[in-house]
């Protein structure tokens, strides 16, 4: 989906900065782990060292004790959650553990194999954003996954103009589509319908992200042509929401509306500076957008034939 000054694929995106490299803005990490005080509270209440009359158990421990040995084990584990918080604050573990959580969430509906493949396709999409940003000299974090929303990355600084932003946005669906095509190739080589199903989901994932509304990648790509095109994208998203009543689409409509409002609220001088892009670059990005839109659409339709027997 996915990229703001916080990123994101997009399967389906988080709250972005105004022009970001993916979809959402994660809360500050320190505040995030402070929002789980129950572990610390339990541990403190179990170590008063005489501040409580003898024979009186901590309330948390007494409650968990009703569940017997399992309750005591849970009590011990909850008391150690603060150490898990320290581990998750390490960049490498963020991506790894968030991937595992997403795989577990999707596996409840699709099975482990398909869930793992789908998360890998999201990872490929997000790495497309990271590589595009690094080509322009902008460092970005590894992806952070959010189950049933997608993933996001974090940029260290904003692109200098609308063209740079569109290139960063284009990298995600471009590499993601290549990943889906790779699944088609494996399916043709093995004859296993699993890979065609995975490819179909990959094409859909990247096609969805090409919807011309910010904060999706498509909105950031066509923004270099004219931000006024976001209004058309917003109307299309509203129509899709009316047909599907998808809560994700509702979130996108809200975020897209706010993006349009804040963009046109800026001064004319600031808008002119940011969108001062040559006509040649506008045409090139528009053509690249239409090409990728055609490839992902054709890929989805082509997968119907081998999957009809399922």
N, C-alpha and C positions, 0 to 999 in steps of 0.2 A: 504494500500500500504505500514507504513509508517511509517525503521526508522533511521534517521541520528542523528547527534548531534542536528538535528532539527527533529522532526517527524511530519510520516506519513503515511494508506491505504491507501491509497489507495485505493479511487476508482481509482484515478489516480494521481499520485504524484507530489511536488515542489522541488526546487534546494537543494540537500543535502550536508552535509559535507562529508568528504571522507568516513568515516564508521559511518553511523548514524543509529539512530533508526527509521526513516520513511522518508519521501520523500523530504522535502524542507527546505530552510533556509529563514525564514521571515526577512524582513528588520528591523533594530533596531527600537524599538517602538517610541523613541523620534523623530527620523528622519521621521518616517511614519506620525506622526501627524503634523510635521512641513511641510509636503508636501501638506497640505490643508490650505494654507494661505488665501484663499479667504474669509473664515469666519471672520478672524481677520481684513483683509483689509476692508471688508464691514463695520465692526463695527467701525473701526477707522475713516473711511471716513464719517460716519454718526454722528460723535461727535467731529467736529473740533472746536466747541465753538467760532465761530466768525472768523475763519481763511478763510472762504469763503464768498463772498459778499451775502447780504440778497437776498432771493428769488431764489438762485441757489441751486438746489438739488444735492446730491451726485450722480455721474454717475450711480452706481449700482442701487440706489433707483429709479432714473429716468427711467432706463431701465425696471425694474420690475413693475413700476407704470403703464406702458402701458397695463399690464394684469389685472389692476383693483385691487379689494380686494384680489384676489388670489395671485397676485404679491406681495402685501404688506405682506401677511402671509408668503410667501416663503422668503422674505427679512428678516423677523424676525427670522424664523427658521434657515436660513443659518448663521445668526449672532450668534446663540447659539450652533453651531456645535462643538465649542471648548469644551463645557461641555460634549457632547457625547464622544469626544475623551478621556476625563478624565475617564469617566465611563468604556469605552472599555479597558482601561489599567489595570483594575482590573481583575486578573486572572479568577475568576469565571464567570465574564460577557463575557470574550473572548469566552469561549467555548459555552455559552448559545446563544449569539448573532450570532456567526458564524454558529451555528447549524440552527438558524432561517433563516438566509440568504440562507443557502444551501437548506433548505426545500422549501423556496420560489422559488429558482431558478429551482429546480427539478419539483416543482408543475406545472410550466408553461408547462411541457411536459407530466407528468405522473399523475397529480392530487395530491391533498393534502395528502390523506391517504397513497398512495404508496410512495410519497416523504418522508413523516415522517418516515415510516418503513425503507426505504432505508438508511436514515441518521442514524437511530438507529443502523442498522447493521454495518455501518462504525464506529460508536462510539464503538461498542462492539469489533470490530477488533482492533482499536487503544488502547483500554483498555487492550487488550491482551499483547501488547507491554509494556504498563506501568507496569502491574503486573509482567511480566517476568523480567523487569529491576529491580524492587524493590526486587524481590527474590534474585537478585545478589548484592543487596546493593546499587543500582544506582537509585537516585531519578529522576523522570521525571515529566514534566508538564502535565496538562490536555490537551486533543486534541484541536487543532485549525483547523477549517474546511475551505476548499477552494472549492467553487462550481465547479463541473465538473472536478475536479482534485483529490479530496479526503480529506485527513486531515494529520496533522503531529503533532508530539510531540517534546519536547525539552529535551534532556538529560543534566544533570549537569556535567557529565564526560563521557569519552569514555570507552567502555568495555576493559578489560585488554588484551584480546587476541581474536583470530578469533572464538573460540568456544563460548565464552560469547556473542559475537556479533551474532552468529548464533542462540543461544537460545533466545535472545531478538527479533530477526527477526521472529523466529518460533512462538512466543507467539501470534502474531497478527492473522495470518491465522488459527491457531489452535482454538482460542476462536471465531473468526469470523465464522468458519465452524460450530462450535457448535451452534452459534446463528442461522445459516441457518437451521440446523437440528431441532432446536426448532420451527422454522416456519413450518416445515413439520409436526411436531407433532400437532401443533395447527390446521393445515389444515385437518389432519386426524380426529381430534376430532370434528371439526365443519363442515367439508365438504365444507368450503368456499374456492373457487379457488384463492381468493386474497392471501392467505397465501402460496399457492404453487408458485404463481408468484413471491412473495417476496423471498421465499426460493431459487428459481432458480437464481434470481439476486444476492443473497448472495453467492451462490456457485460460480457463475461467477466472482464476485468481488474477492474472495479469490483465485480462480484458476488463475486469471490474475496476482495477486500479487506473485504467485509462479513461474512466468517466471524466468528462471535462469540467470538474468542479473541485475547487480546493477544499480540503487539504489532500485529496487524492493526487496521484502522480499526474494524471491527465490534466487536472486543473493547473498545475504548476508548469506543465509543458506548454499548454496553449496560452498561458499568461504572457509569454513573450510575444505572441501575435497581437493580442489585445485582452486586457483584463475584462473588458465588456462581455467577452464570450463566456465568462463565468455565470452570467445571468441565464444564458441558454442551458448551461450545464445544470444549474440549480433547478430550472423548470423540468428538465429531464429526470433529475433525482426525485423531485416531488411526484412526478408521474409514476416512477418505479415504486416509490413508497406506497402510493395509492393502490397499486396492483398487488404488492407483496406484504404490506404492513410489517416490513422488517424493522426491528429496533435499531439495527446498525445503519440502515438508510436514514432513519429519523435523526440519528446522531450526526450523520454526514450533512443532512439538510441544515441542521442547526449550526454546525461548524462552518459550512459553506456560506450561509447567510451572514454570519458574523465576519467572516473573511472579506466578503464583498463590502460590508459596511465599513470596516476599519481601513480597507484599501482606498476607498473613495473619500474617506474622511481626511486623508492626508493632504498636505498642501500640493498644489499643482506643480510647484518647483521640485518637490521631492519625488513625485510620481514621474515627472519628465526625466529626471536624472536616472532613476532606477530602470525605466523602460526605454531608455535611449539606446536602441539596438538597430543595427543596419537592416535594410529591407532584405538583403540577401540572407542574413541569418534567420530572419523571421520566416522567410519562404522555406529555407532548408529544414528548420525545425517543424514547420507545419507539414511538409512532405514526409519527414521521418515519423511524425505522429500518425499520419494516415496509413503509412506502410505497416507500422506495428499493429495498428488497429485491424488492418486487413489480415495480417498473419495470424493473430490470436483468434479472430472470428473464424477464419478458414480452418484453423487447427481444431476448434471446438466442433465444427460441423463434420470434419473428416473423421473424428473419433466416434461418431454415431454408428457408422457402418460396422466396425469390428465389435462394438459393444452391444449390438442389437440382440445378440444371443443370450445376454445375461438376464 
